[in-house]
Amino acid sequence: MPLAVLTALACGVAAGPGFVAVTSRQYLGLLSVSRGKLPWRLAALLRWCHERGLLRSAGTVYQLRHDELLEWLRR
C-alpha cells in the first residue's frame, strides 16, 4: 500500500499541473454531459457547425460567427 501511494504521488509530480488541468476538464465535461448541460456528441456537433459556417476555429478554440445565434445562446 505505501508503495502504491508513493508511486501515485511521484506520477502526479512528474505529470505536473497540465495533467491535472486536462483531467479536471474531462471530468467536468463528463459531469456536464451526464446532467444534460452538454450534448453527448459535442465534437460531432462542433464539427458540423464548423462545416456549416456557424463557427470558426482559431487555434484550439471555436468562435461563433453568427451574431443572432450568439444572442440566442446568451439568453
All heavy atoms as a GROMACS GRO file, in nm:
protein
  587
    1MET      N    1   0.082  -0.121   0.000
    1MET     CA    2   0.000   0.000   0.000
    1MET      C    3   0.086   0.127   0.000
    1MET      O    4   0.060   0.216  -0.081
    1MET     CB    5  -0.095  -0.005   0.120
    1MET     CG    6  -0.190   0.110   0.128
    1MET     SD    7  -0.305   0.104  -0.010
    1MET     CE    8  -0.427   0.212   0.051
    2PRO      N    9   0.186   0.140   0.084
    2PRO     CA   10   0.267   0.262   0.080
    2PRO      C   11   0.339   0.280  -0.053
    2PRO      O   12   0.356   0.394  -0.099
    2PRO     CB   13   0.368   0.244   0.193
    2PRO     CG   14   0.309   0.143   0.283
    2PRO     CD   15   0.225   0.054   0.196
    3LEU      N   16   0.378   0.170  -0.118
    3LEU     CA   17   0.444   0.182  -0.248
    3LEU      C   18   0.348   0.238  -0.352
    3LEU      O   19   0.386   0.321  -0.435
    3LEU     CB   20   0.497   0.045  -0.293
    3LEU     CG   21   0.568   0.043  -0.428
    3LEU    CD1   22   0.689   0.135  -0.425
    3LEU    CD2   23   0.609  -0.098  -0.464
    4ALA      N   24   0.222   0.199  -0.347
    4ALA     CA   25   0.123   0.250  -0.442
    4ALA      C   26   0.100   0.400  -0.421
    4ALA      O   27   0.090   0.476  -0.518
    4ALA     CB   28  -0.008   0.174  -0.425
    5VAL      N   29   0.094   0.441  -0.296
    5VAL     CA   30   0.074   0.584  -0.266
    5VAL      C   31   0.195   0.663  -0.313
    5VAL      O   32   0.181   0.770  -0.375
    5VAL     CB   33   0.048   0.605  -0.116
    5VAL    CG1   34   0.048   0.752  -0.080
    5VAL    CG2   35  -0.081   0.539  -0.074
    6LEU      N   36   0.314   0.613  -0.286
    6LEU     CA   37   0.437   0.682  -0.329
    6LEU      C   38   0.445   0.690  -0.481
    6LEU      O   39   0.480   0.794  -0.536
    6LEU     CB   40   0.558   0.607  -0.273
    6LEU     CG   41   0.693   0.669  -0.302
    6LEU    CD1   42   0.702   0.808  -0.239
    6LEU    CD2   43   0.804   0.580  -0.251
    7THR      N   44   0.408   0.584  -0.548
    7THR     CA   45   0.409   0.584  -0.695
    7THR      C   46   0.308   0.683  -0.750
    7THR      O   47   0.337   0.756  -0.845
    7THR     CB   48   0.378   0.442  -0.748
    7THR    OG1   49   0.472   0.351  -0.693
    7THR    CG2   50   0.385   0.438  -0.899
    8ALA      N   51   0.189   0.688  -0.692
    8ALA     CA   52   0.087   0.782  -0.736
    8ALA      C   53   0.133   0.926  -0.717
    8ALA      O   54   0.115   1.011  -0.805
    8ALA     CB   55  -0.043   0.758  -0.662
    9LEU      N   56   0.194   0.954  -0.604
    9LEU     CA   57   0.245   1.090  -0.579
    9LEU      C   58   0.357   1.126  -0.676
    9LEU      O   59   0.362   1.237  -0.729
    9LEU     CB   60   0.293   1.103  -0.434
    9LEU     CG   61   0.184   1.105  -0.328
    9LEU    CD1   62   0.246   1.103  -0.190
    9LEU    CD2   63   0.097   1.228  -0.345
   10ALA      N   64   0.447   1.032  -0.701
   10ALA     CA   65   0.557   1.056  -0.794
   10ALA      C   66   0.505   1.082  -0.935
   10ALA      O   67   0.553   1.172  -1.005
   10ALA     CB   68   0.654   0.939  -0.793
   11CYS      N   69   0.407   1.006  -0.978
   11CYS     CA   70   0.348   1.026  -1.111
   11CYS      C   71   0.277   1.160  -1.119
   11CYS      O   72   0.283   1.229  -1.220
   11CYS     CB   73   0.251   0.913  -1.144
   11CYS     SG   74   0.333   0.756  -1.176
   12GLY      N   75   0.208   1.198  -1.012
   12GLY     CA   76   0.139   1.328  -1.010
   12GLY      C   77   0.236   1.444  -1.020
   12GLY      O   78   0.214   1.541  -1.092
   13VAL      N   79   0.349   1.433  -0.948
   13VAL     CA   80   0.451   1.539  -0.954
   13VAL      C   81   0.517   1.542  -1.091
   13VAL      O   82   0.542   1.648  -1.147
   13VAL     CB   83   0.555   1.518  -0.841
   13VAL    CG1   84   0.675   1.609  -0.860
   13VAL    CG2   85   0.490   1.542  -0.706
   14ALA      N   86   0.545   1.423  -1.146
   14ALA     CA   87   0.609   1.417  -1.278
   14ALA      C   88   0.519   1.470  -1.388
   14ALA      O   89   0.565   1.536  -1.481
   14ALA     CB   90   0.650   1.273  -1.308
   15ALA      N   91   0.390   1.442  -1.379
   15ALA     CA   92   0.296   1.488  -1.482
   15ALA      C   93   0.274   1.637  -1.474
   15ALA      O   94   0.257   1.704  -1.575
   15ALA     CB   95   0.163   1.414  -1.468
   16GLY      N   96   0.274   1.691  -1.355
   16GLY     CA   97   0.261   1.834  -1.337
   16GLY      C   98   0.118   1.883  -1.346
   16GLY      O   99   0.023   1.807  -1.361
   17PRO      N  100   0.102   2.015  -1.335
   17PRO     CA  101  -0.032   2.074  -1.334
   17PRO      C  102  -0.106   2.061  -1.467
   17PRO      O  103  -0.228   2.066  -1.470
   17PRO     CB  104  -0.007   2.220  -1.298
   17PRO     CG  105   0.136   2.244  -1.326
   17PRO     CD  106   0.206   2.112  -1.314
   18GLY      N  107  -0.034   2.042  -1.576
   18GLY     CA  108  -0.100   2.027  -1.705
   18GLY      C  109  -0.188   1.904  -1.709
   18GLY      O  110  -0.299   1.906  -1.759
   19PHE      N  111  -0.138   1.795  -1.652
   19PHE     CA  112  -0.216   1.671  -1.648
   19PHE      C  113  -0.340   1.690  -1.561
   19PHE      O  114  -0.449   1.646  -1.596
   19PHE     CB  115  -0.131   1.557  -1.593
   19PHE     CG  116  -0.206   1.428  -1.575
   19PHE    CD1  117  -0.238   1.351  -1.685
   19PHE    CD2  118  -0.246   1.388  -1.450
   19PHE    CE1  119  -0.309   1.233  -1.670
   19PHE    CE2  120  -0.317   1.270  -1.433
   19PHE     CZ  121  -0.348   1.193  -1.543
   20VAL      N  122  -0.324   1.757  -1.449
   20VAL     CA  123  -0.437   1.781  -1.359
   20VAL      C  124  -0.541   1.868  -1.427
   20VAL      O  125  -0.661   1.843  -1.417
   20VAL     CB  126  -0.388   1.845  -1.227
   20VAL    CG1  127  -0.505   1.885  -1.139
   20VAL    CG2  128  -0.295   1.751  -1.154
   21ALA      N  129  -0.498   1.969  -1.502
   21ALA     CA  130  -0.592   2.058  -1.571
   21ALA      C  131  -0.671   1.982  -1.678
   21ALA      O  132  -0.792   1.997  -1.688
   21ALA     CB  133  -0.517   2.175  -1.634
   22VAL      N  134  -0.603   1.898  -1.755
   22VAL     CA  135  -0.670   1.822  -1.860
   22VAL      C  136  -0.768   1.723  -1.798
   22VAL      O  137  -0.882   1.710  -1.842
   22VAL     CB  138  -0.568   1.749  -1.950
   22VAL    CG1  139  -0.635   1.649  -2.040
   22VAL    CG2  140  -0.489   1.850  -2.030
   23THR      N  141  -0.725   1.655  -1.694
   23THR     CA  142  -0.811   1.557  -1.628
   23THR      C  143  -0.932   1.625  -1.566
   23THR      O  144  -1.044   1.576  -1.575
   23THR     CB  145  -0.731   1.481  -1.521
   23THR    OG1  146  -0.616   1.424  -1.582
   23THR    CG2  147  -0.814   1.371  -1.460
   24SER      N  148  -0.911   1.741  -1.505
   24SER     CA  149  -1.022   1.815  -1.444
   24SER      C  150  -1.122   1.859  -1.550
   24SER      O  151  -1.243   1.850  -1.530
   24SER     CB  152  -0.970   1.937  -1.369
   24SER     OG  153  -0.885   1.898  -1.266
   25ARG      N  154  -1.072   1.905  -1.664
   25ARG     CA  155  -1.159   1.950  -1.772
   25ARG      C  156  -1.241   1.833  -1.826
   25ARG      O  157  -1.360   1.847  -1.852
   25ARG     CB  158  -1.076   2.012  -1.884
   25ARG     CG  159  -1.158   2.085  -1.986
   25ARG     CD  160  -1.074   2.160  -2.089
   25ARG     NE  161  -0.948   2.206  -2.038
   25ARG     CZ  162  -0.830   2.178  -2.095
   25ARG    NH1  163  -0.825   2.106  -2.204
   25ARG    NH2  164  -0.717   2.222  -2.045
   26GLN      N  165  -1.178   1.717  -1.840
   26GLN     CA  166  -1.251   1.599  -1.888
   26GLN      C  167  -1.357   1.556  -1.788
   26GLN      O  168  -1.468   1.519  -1.826
   26GLN     CB  169  -1.154   1.485  -1.915
   26GLN     CG  170  -1.067   1.509  -2.035
   26GLN     CD  171  -0.961   1.401  -2.052
   26GLN    OE1  172  -0.934   1.324  -1.962
   26GLN    NE2  173  -0.899   1.399  -2.169
   27TYR      N  174  -1.325   1.561  -1.659
   27TYR     CA  175  -1.420   1.524  -1.556
   27TYR      C  176  -1.538   1.620  -1.554
   27TYR      O  177  -1.654   1.578  -1.547
   27TYR     CB  178  -1.351   1.520  -1.420
   27TYR     CG  179  -1.444   1.488  -1.306
   27TYR    CD1  180  -1.499   1.362  -1.294
   27TYR    CD2  181  -1.476   1.584  -1.211
   27TYR    CE1  182  -1.585   1.331  -1.190
   27TYR    CE2  183  -1.561   1.554  -1.107
   27TYR     CZ  184  -1.616   1.428  -1.096
   27TYR     OH  185  -1.701   1.399  -0.994
   28LEU      N  186  -1.511   1.750  -1.564
   28LEU     CA  187  -1.620   1.849  -1.568
   28LEU      C  188  -1.706   1.832  -1.692
   28LEU      O  189  -1.828   1.847  -1.688
   28LEU     CB  190  -1.564   1.990  -1.560
   28LEU     CG  191  -1.507   2.030  -1.425
   28LEU    CD1  192  -1.441   2.167  -1.434
   28LEU    CD2  193  -1.614   2.032  -1.319
   29GLY      N  194  -1.643   1.798  -1.805
   29GLY     CA  195  -1.719   1.772  -1.926
   29GLY      C  196  -1.810   1.652  -1.912
   29GLY      O  197  -1.926   1.654  -1.953
   30LEU      N  198  -1.759   1.546  -1.850
   30LEU     CA  199  -1.839   1.426  -1.828
   30LEU      C  200  -1.957   1.456  -1.735
   30LEU      O  201  -2.069   1.412  -1.758
   30LEU     CB  202  -1.754   1.314  -1.770
   30LEU     CG  203  -1.824   1.181  -1.746
   30LEU    CD1  204  -1.875   1.124  -1.877
   30LEU    CD2  205  -1.731   1.084  -1.677
   31LEU      N  206  -1.932   1.534  -1.630
   31LEU     CA  207  -2.041   1.574  -1.540
   31LEU      C  208  -2.147   1.656  -1.614
   31LEU      O  209  -2.267   1.636  -1.596
   31LEU     CB  210  -1.988   1.654  -1.422
   31LEU     CG  211  -1.921   1.575  -1.311
   31LEU    CD1  212  -1.870   1.671  -1.204
   31LEU    CD2  213  -2.015   1.474  -1.250
   32SER      N  214  -2.102   1.749  -1.698
   32SER     CA  215  -2.196   1.834  -1.772
   32SER      C  216  -2.281   1.751  -1.868
   32SER      O  217  -2.401   1.774  -1.882
   32SER     CB  218  -2.121   1.942  -1.850
   32SER     OG  219  -2.052   2.027  -1.762
   33VAL      N  220  -2.218   1.655  -1.936
   33VAL     CA  221  -2.291   1.570  -2.029
   33VAL      C  222  -2.392   1.483  -1.954
   33VAL      O  223  -2.507   1.469  -1.995
   33VAL     CB  224  -2.192   1.482  -2.110
   33VAL    CG1  225  -2.262   1.367  -2.177
   33VAL    CG2  226  -2.121   1.567  -2.212
   34SER      N  227  -2.349   1.426  -1.841
   34SER     CA  228  -2.438   1.336  -1.768
   34SER      C  229  -2.556   1.410  -1.705
   34SER      O  230  -2.661   1.351  -1.682
   34SER     CB  231  -2.361   1.260  -1.661
   34SER     OG  232  -2.313   1.348  -1.562
   35ARG      N  233  -2.543   1.538  -1.682
   35ARG     CA  234  -2.652   1.618  -1.624
   35ARG      C  235  -2.734   1.690  -1.729
   35ARG      O  236  -2.822   1.769  -1.697
   35ARG     CB  237  -2.596   1.718  -1.524
   35ARG     CG  238  -2.538   1.648  -1.404
   35ARG     CD  239  -2.484   1.743  -1.304
   35ARG     NE  240  -2.430   1.668  -1.191
   35ARG     CZ  241  -2.363   1.720  -1.093
   35ARG    NH1  242  -2.341   1.850  -1.092
   35ARG    NH2  243  -2.317   1.645  -0.996
   36GLY      N  244  -2.704   1.666  -1.857
   36GLY     CA  245  -2.784   1.723  -1.964
   36GLY      C  246  -2.747   1.866  -2.001
   36GLY      O  247  -2.822   1.932  -2.073
   37LYS      N  248  -2.633   1.915  -1.957
   37LYS     CA  249  -2.590   2.052  -1.989
   37LYS      C  250  -2.520   2.060  -2.125
   37LYS      O  251  -2.516   2.165  -2.186
   37LYS     CB  252  -2.496   2.106  -1.881
   37LYS     CG  253  -2.552   2.104  -1.743
   37LYS     CD  254  -2.646   2.217  -1.720
   37LYS     CE  255  -2.692   2.215  -1.575
   37LYS     NZ  256  -2.799   2.306  -1.552
   38LEU      N  257  -2.462   1.949  -2.171
   38LEU     CA  258  -2.392   1.942  -2.299
   38LEU      C  259  -2.441   1.820  -2.376
   38LEU      O  260  -2.480   1.721  -2.316
   38LEU     CB  261  -2.241   1.928  -2.278
   38LEU     CG  262  -2.165   2.047  -2.224
   38LEU    CD1  263  -2.020   2.009  -2.198
   38LEU    CD2  264  -2.170   2.164  -2.319
   39PRO      N  265  -2.437   1.825  -2.510
   39PRO     CA  266  -2.476   1.706  -2.587
   39PRO      C  267  -2.369   1.597  -2.575
   39PRO      O  268  -2.251   1.627  -2.557
   39PRO     CB  269  -2.486   1.758  -2.730
   39PRO     CG  270  -2.407   1.882  -2.734
   39PRO     CD  271  -2.410   1.940  -2.596
   40TRP      N  272  -2.410   1.471  -2.586
   40TRP     CA  273  -2.317   1.360  -2.575
   40TRP      C  274  -2.211   1.364  -2.684
   40TRP      O  275  -2.095   1.333  -2.660
   40TRP     CB  276  -2.391   1.226  -2.581
   40TRP     CG  277  -2.448   1.186  -2.449
   40TRP    CD1  278  -2.577   1.200  -2.410
   40TRP    CD2  279  -2.379   1.130  -2.338
   40TRP    NE1  280  -2.592   1.156  -2.282
   40TRP    CE2  281  -2.473   1.111  -2.235
   40TRP    CE3  282  -2.247   1.093  -2.316
   40TRP    CZ2  283  -2.437   1.057  -2.112
   40TRP    CZ3  284  -2.213   1.038  -2.193
   40TRP    CH2  285  -2.308   1.022  -2.093
   41ARG      N  286  -2.250   1.401  -2.803
   41ARG     CA  287  -2.156   1.403  -2.916
   41ARG      C  288  -2.116   1.546  -2.946
   41ARG      O  289  -2.139   1.598  -3.054
   41ARG     CB  290  -2.220   1.335  -3.035
   41ARG     CG  291  -2.252   1.187  -3.007
   41ARG     CD  292  -2.308   1.119  -3.125
   41ARG     NE  293  -2.215   1.136  -3.237
   41ARG     CZ  294  -2.244   1.105  -3.361
   41ARG    NH1  295  -2.360   1.053  -3.390
   41ARG    NH2  296  -2.157   1.124  -3.457
   42LEU      N  297  -2.052   1.611  -2.850
   42LEU     CA  298  -2.016   1.753  -2.863
   42LEU      C  299  -1.918   1.775  -2.977
   42LEU      O  300  -1.931   1.871  -3.053
   42LEU     CB  301  -1.957   1.805  -2.732
   42LEU     CG  302  -1.919   1.952  -2.728
   42LEU    CD1  303  -2.041   2.039  -2.756
   42LEU    CD2  304  -1.856   1.988  -2.596
   43ALA      N  305  -1.820   1.688  -2.993
   43ALA     CA  306  -1.722   1.705  -3.100
   43ALA      C  307  -1.789   1.698  -3.237
   43ALA      O  308  -1.757   1.777  -3.327
   43ALA     CB  309  -1.613   1.599  -3.090
   44ALA      N  310  -1.884   1.608  -3.255
   44ALA     CA  311  -1.956   1.597  -3.382
   44ALA      C  312  -2.039   1.723  -3.406
   44ALA      O  313  -2.046   1.773  -3.519
   44ALA     CB  314  -2.045   1.474  -3.383
   45LEU      N  315  -2.102   1.775  -3.301
   45LEU     CA  316  -2.180   1.898  -3.314
   45LEU      C  317  -2.091   2.016  -3.354
   45LEU      O  318  -2.124   2.093  -3.445
   45LEU     CB  319  -2.252   1.930  -3.184
   45LEU     CG  320  -2.324   2.065  -3.179
   45LEU    CD1  321  -2.445   2.064  -3.273
   45LEU    CD2  322  -2.366   2.098  -3.038
   46LEU      N  323  -1.975   2.030  -3.290
   46LEU     CA  324  -1.884   2.140  -3.324
   46LEU      C  325  -1.831   2.126  -3.466
   46LEU      O  326  -1.819   2.225  -3.538
   46LEU     CB  327  -1.768   2.144  -3.223
   46LEU     CG  328  -1.806   2.184  -3.081
   46LEU    CD1  329  -1.685   2.172  -2.990
   46LEU    CD2  330  -1.863   2.324  -3.076
   47ARG      N  331  -1.800   2.004  -3.509
   47ARG     CA  332  -1.752   1.981  -3.645
   47ARG      C  333  -1.861   2.018  -3.746
   47ARG      O  334  -1.834   2.084  -3.847
   47ARG     CB  335  -1.712   1.834  -3.661
   47ARG     CG  336  -1.638   1.806  -3.789
   47ARG     CD  337  -1.591   1.660  -3.800
   47ARG     NE  338  -1.543   1.605  -3.675
   47ARG     CZ  339  -1.607   1.510  -3.604
   47ARG    NH1  340  -1.719   1.460  -3.648
   47ARG    NH2  341  -1.556   1.466  -3.491
   48TRP      N  342  -1.986   1.980  -3.717
   48TRP     CA  343  -2.098   2.012  -3.806
   48TRP      C  344  -2.117   2.163  -3.816
   48TRP      O  345  -2.135   2.217  -3.926
   48TRP     CB  346  -2.225   1.945  -3.755
   48TRP     CG  347  -2.345   1.969  -3.839
   48TRP    CD1  348  -2.384   1.898  -3.949
   48TRP    CD2  349  -2.442   2.073  -3.822
   48TRP    NE1  350  -2.499   1.951  -4.001
   48TRP    CE2  351  -2.537   2.059  -3.925
   48TRP    CE3  352  -2.458   2.175  -3.731
   48TRP    CZ2  353  -2.645   2.145  -3.938
   48TRP    CZ3  354  -2.566   2.261  -3.744
   48TRP    CH2  355  -2.658   2.245  -3.847
   49CYS      N  356  -2.113   2.232  -3.703
   49CYS     CA  357  -2.128   2.378  -3.703
   49CYS      C  358  -2.014   2.446  -3.778
   49CYS      O  359  -2.035   2.545  -3.848
   49CYS     CB  360  -2.134   2.430  -3.560
   49CYS     SG  361  -2.284   2.386  -3.472
   50HIS      N  362  -1.893   2.392  -3.767
   50HIS     CA  363  -1.778   2.448  -3.837
   50HIS      C  364  -1.794   2.430  -3.988
   50HIS      O  365  -1.766   2.523  -4.066
   50HIS     CB  366  -1.650   2.382  -3.788
   50HIS     CG  367  -1.526   2.441  -3.844
   50HIS    ND1  368  -1.463   2.385  -3.953
   50HIS    CD2  369  -1.455   2.551  -3.810
   50HIS    CE1  370  -1.358   2.457  -3.983
   50HIS    NE2  371  -1.350   2.559  -3.897
   51GLU      N  372  -1.841   2.313  -4.030
   51GLU     CA  373  -1.862   2.287  -4.173
   51GLU      C  374  -1.970   2.376  -4.231
   51GLU      O  375  -1.964   2.415  -4.347
   51GLU     CB  376  -1.898   2.141  -4.194
   51GLU     CG  377  -1.784   2.045  -4.169
   51GLU     CD  378  -1.829   1.901  -4.167
   51GLU    OE1  379  -1.951   1.873  -4.179
   51GLU    OE2  380  -1.742   1.813  -4.150
   52ARG      N  381  -2.073   2.411  -4.152
   52ARG     CA  382  -2.183   2.495  -4.200
   52ARG      C  383  -2.153   2.644  -4.190
   52ARG      O  384  -2.232   2.726  -4.233
   52ARG     CB  385  -2.311   2.467  -4.121
   52ARG     CG  386  -2.368   2.327  -4.124
   52ARG     CD  387  -2.369   2.265  -4.261
   52ARG     NE  388  -2.430   2.135  -4.270
   52ARG     CZ  389  -2.366   2.019  -4.260
   52ARG    NH1  390  -2.239   2.016  -4.231
   52ARG    NH2  391  -2.429   1.906  -4.279
   53GLY      N  392  -2.039   2.679  -4.129
   53GLY     CA  393  -2.001   2.819  -4.121
   53GLY      C  394  -2.053   2.892  -3.998
   53GLY      O  395  -2.042   3.014  -3.991
   54LEU      N  396  -2.111   2.821  -3.903
   54LEU     CA  397  -2.158   2.886  -3.781
   54LEU      C  398  -2.044   2.915  -3.685
   54LEU      O  399  -2.051   3.010  -3.606
   54LEU     CB  400  -2.262   2.799  -3.710
   54LEU     CG  401  -2.392   2.775  -3.786
   54LEU    CD1  402  -2.477   2.673  -3.713
   54LEU    CD2  403  -2.466   2.905  -3.804
   55LEU      N  404  -1.939   2.834  -3.690
   55LEU     CA  405  -1.823   2.851  -3.605
   55LEU      C  406  -1.699   2.862  -3.690
   55LEU      O  407  -1.693   2.812  -3.802
   55LEU     CB  408  -1.806   2.730  -3.512
   55LEU     CG  409  -1.915   2.700  -3.412
   55LEU    CD1  410  -1.884   2.569  -3.340
   55LEU    CD2  411  -1.929   2.812  -3.312
   56ARG      N  412  -1.598   2.926  -3.636
   56ARG     CA  413  -1.467   2.922  -3.699
   56ARG      C  414  -1.367   2.884  -3.593
   56ARG      O  415  -1.386   2.913  -3.475
   56ARG     CB  416  -1.430   3.055  -3.764
   56ARG     CG  417  -1.400   3.166  -3.668
   56ARG     CD  418  -1.367   3.294  -3.746
   56ARG     NE  419  -1.334   3.399  -3.653
   56ARG     CZ  420  -1.211   3.445  -3.636
   56ARG    NH1  421  -1.111   3.399  -3.707
   56ARG    NH2  422  -1.188   3.541  -3.548
   57SER      N  423  -1.262   2.814  -3.632
   57SER     CA  424  -1.162   2.772  -3.535
   57SER      C  425  -1.046   2.869  -3.537
   57SER      O  426  -0.999   2.910  -3.642
   57SER     CB  427  -1.116   2.630  -3.564
   57SER     OG  428  -1.061   2.622  -3.692
   58ALA      N  429  -1.005   2.907  -3.418
   58ALA     CA  430  -0.890   2.995  -3.401
   58ALA      C  431  -0.796   2.926  -3.302
   58ALA      O  432  -0.813   2.935  -3.182
   58ALA     CB  433  -0.933   3.132  -3.349
   59GLY      N  434  -0.703   2.849  -3.356
   59GLY     CA  435  -0.615   2.771  -3.270
   59GLY      C  436  -0.690   2.652  -3.214
   59GLY      O  437  -0.741   2.568  -3.287
   60THR      N  438  -0.702   2.646  -3.083
   60THR     CA  439  -0.769   2.533  -3.018
   60THR      C  440  -0.909   2.568  -2.971
   60THR      O  441  -0.972   2.490  -2.902
   60THR     CB  442  -0.688   2.484  -2.898
   60THR    OG1  443  -0.673   2.592  -2.806
   60THR    CG2  444  -0.552   2.433  -2.940
   61VAL      N  445  -0.958   2.686  -3.008
   61VAL     CA  446  -1.092   2.728  -2.964
   61VAL      C  447  -1.181   2.752  -3.085
   61VAL      O  448  -1.134   2.775  -3.196
   61VAL     CB  449  -1.086   2.855  -2.876
   61VAL    CG1  450  -1.008   2.832  -2.751
   61VAL    CG2  451  -1.031   2.972  -2.954
   62TYR      N  452  -1.311   2.747  -3.061
   62TYR     CA  453  -1.409   2.780  -3.163
   62TYR      C  454  -1.470   2.915  -3.131
   62TYR      O  455  -1.492   2.949  -3.016
   62TYR     CB  456  -1.522   2.676  -3.166
   62TYR     CG  457  -1.482   2.545  -3.229
   62TYR    CD1  458  -1.449   2.435  -3.151
   62TYR    CD2  459  -1.480   2.532  -3.366
   62TYR    CE1  460  -1.414   2.315  -3.210
   62TYR    CE2  461  -1.447   2.411  -3.426
   62TYR     CZ  462  -1.413   2.304  -3.346
   62TYR     OH  463  -1.379   2.186  -3.405
   63GLN      N  464  -1.496   2.994  -3.235
   63GLN     CA  465  -1.560   3.124  -3.219
   63GLN      C  466  -1.687   3.127  -3.302
   63GLN      O  467  -1.689   3.081  -3.415
   63GLN     CB  468  -1.466   3.236  -3.265
   63GLN     CG  469  -1.340   3.247  -3.183
   63GLN     CD  470  -1.246   3.351  -3.241
   63GLN    OE1  471  -1.251   3.385  -3.358
   63GLN    NE2  472  -1.159   3.402  -3.156
   64LEU      N  473  -1.793   3.181  -3.243
   64LEU     CA  474  -1.920   3.192  -3.315
   64LEU      C  475  -1.910   3.299  -3.423
   64LEU      O  476  -1.855   3.406  -3.400
   64LEU     CB  477  -2.033   3.228  -3.219
   64LEU     CG  478  -2.084   3.115  -3.132
   64LEU    CD1  479  -2.178   3.168  -3.027
   64LEU    CD2  480  -2.155   3.011  -3.216
   65ARG      N  481  -1.966   3.271  -3.538
   65ARG     CA  482  -1.966   3.367  -3.648
   65ARG      C  483  -2.104   3.425  -3.672
   65ARG      O  484  -2.119   3.516  -3.750
   65ARG     CB  485  -1.918   3.299  -3.776
   65ARG     CG  486  -1.777   3.247  -3.766
   65ARG     CD  487  -1.736   3.180  -3.891
   65ARG     NE  488  -1.694   3.282  -3.986
   65ARG     CZ  489  -1.661   3.256  -4.110
   65ARG    NH1  490  -1.665   3.135  -4.155
   65ARG    NH2  491  -1.624   3.352  -4.190
   66HIS      N  492  -2.204   3.374  -3.606
   66HIS     CA  493  -2.342   3.412  -3.630
   66HIS      C  494  -2.391   3.495  -3.511
   66HIS      O  495  -2.410   3.443  -3.403
   66HIS     CB  496  -2.426   3.286  -3.649
   66HIS     CG  497  -2.557   3.310  -3.714
   66HIS    ND1  498  -2.666   3.353  -3.643
   66HIS    CD2  499  -2.595   3.297  -3.842
   66HIS    CE1  500  -2.768   3.366  -3.727
   66HIS    NE2  501  -2.727   3.331  -3.847
   67ASP      N  502  -2.414   3.624  -3.531
   67ASP     CA  503  -2.450   3.714  -3.421
   67ASP      C  504  -2.584   3.680  -3.358
   67ASP      O  505  -2.599   3.686  -3.237
   67ASP     CB  506  -2.452   3.859  -3.470
   67ASP     CG  507  -2.313   3.909  -3.503
   67ASP    OD1  508  -2.216   3.857  -3.444
   67ASP    OD2  509  -2.301   3.999  -3.588
   68GLU      N  510  -2.683   3.643  -3.440
   68GLU     CA  511  -2.814   3.610  -3.385
   68GLU      C  512  -2.808   3.483  -3.300
   68GLU      O  513  -2.872   3.475  -3.195
   68GLU     CB  514  -2.916   3.592  -3.498
   68GLU     CG  515  -2.949   3.721  -3.569
   68GLU     CD  516  -3.040   3.699  -3.686
   68GLU    OE1  517  -3.105   3.592  -3.695
   68GLU    OE2  518  -3.050   3.790  -3.771
   69LEU      N  519  -2.730   3.384  -3.344
   69LEU     CA  520  -2.712   3.262  -3.264
   69LEU      C  521  -2.642   3.294  -3.132
   69LEU      O  522  -2.680   3.243  -3.027
   69LEU     CB  523  -2.634   3.158  -3.342
   69LEU     CG  524  -2.600   3.028  -3.269
   69LEU    CD1  525  -2.728   2.954  -3.228
   69LEU    CD2  526  -2.513   2.940  -3.353
   70LEU      N  527  -2.544   3.380  -3.136
   70LEU     CA  528  -2.473   3.419  -3.014
   70LEU      C  529  -2.567   3.486  -2.916
   70LEU      O  530  -2.566   3.455  -2.796
   70LEU     CB  531  -2.358   3.513  -3.049
   70LEU     CG  532  -2.271   3.561  -2.934
   70LEU    CD1  533  -2.207   3.443  -2.864
   70LEU    CD2  534  -2.166   3.656  -2.985
   71GLU      N  535  -2.654   3.574  -2.964
   71GLU     CA  536  -2.751   3.640  -2.875
   71GLU      C  537  -2.850   3.539  -2.818
   71GLU      O  538  -2.884   3.545  -2.701
   71GLU     CB  539  -2.826   3.750  -2.951
   71GLU     CG  540  -2.746   3.876  -2.970
   71GLU     CD  541  -2.704   3.936  -2.839
   71GLU    OE1  542  -2.786   3.944  -2.745
   71GLU    OE2  543  -2.586   3.975  -2.830
   72TRP      N  544  -2.892   3.443  -2.900
   72TRP     CA  545  -2.986   3.341  -2.852
   72TRP      C  546  -2.922   3.255  -2.744
   72TRP      O  547  -2.984   3.222  -2.644
   72TRP     CB  548  -3.033   3.255  -2.969
   72TRP     CG  549  -3.133   3.151  -2.930
   72TRP    CD1  550  -3.266   3.168  -2.911
   72TRP    CD2  551  -3.106   3.014  -2.901
   72TRP    NE1  552  -3.326   3.050  -2.875
   72TRP    CE2  553  -3.228   2.954  -2.868
   72TRP    CE3  554  -2.991   2.936  -2.903
   72TRP    CZ2  555  -3.240   2.820  -2.835
   72TRP    CZ3  556  -3.002   2.802  -2.870
   72TRP    CH2  557  -3.125   2.748  -2.837
   73LEU      N  558  -2.794   3.219  -2.763
   73LEU     CA  559  -2.724   3.138  -2.664
   73LEU      C  560  -2.701   3.214  -2.535
   73LEU      O  561  -2.700   3.157  -2.427
   73LEU     CB  562  -2.591   3.089  -2.721
   73LEU     CG  563  -2.600   2.984  -2.831
   73LEU    CD1  564  -2.464   2.959  -2.892
   73LEU    CD2  565  -2.659   2.856  -2.777
   74ARG      N  566  -2.680   3.344  -2.544
   74ARG     CA  567  -2.661   3.425  -2.423
   74ARG      C  568  -2.787   3.430  -2.339
   74ARG      O  569  -2.782   3.439  -2.218
   74ARG     CB  570  -2.619   3.566  -2.460
   74ARG     CG  571  -2.476   3.576  -2.501
   74ARG     CD  572  -2.437   3.718  -2.526
   74ARG     NE  573  -2.299   3.724  -2.575
   74ARG     CZ  574  -2.251   3.819  -2.650
   74ARG    NH1  575  -2.328   3.921  -2.684
   74ARG    NH2  576  -2.127   3.816  -2.690
   75ARG      N  577  -2.903   3.428  -2.405
   75ARG     CA  578  -3.030   3.430  -2.331
   75ARG      C  579  -3.054   3.294  -2.273
   75ARG      O  580  -3.100   3.269  -2.172
   75ARG     CB  581  -3.145   3.469  -2.422
   75ARG     CG  582  -3.144   3.617  -2.451
   75ARG     CD  583  -3.267   3.657  -2.529
   75ARG     NE  584  -3.226   3.666  -2.668
   75ARG     CZ  585  -3.288   3.607  -2.768
   75ARG    NH1  586  -3.394   3.534  -2.749
   75ARG    NH2  587  -3.246   3.619  -2.891
   0.00000   0.00000   0.00000
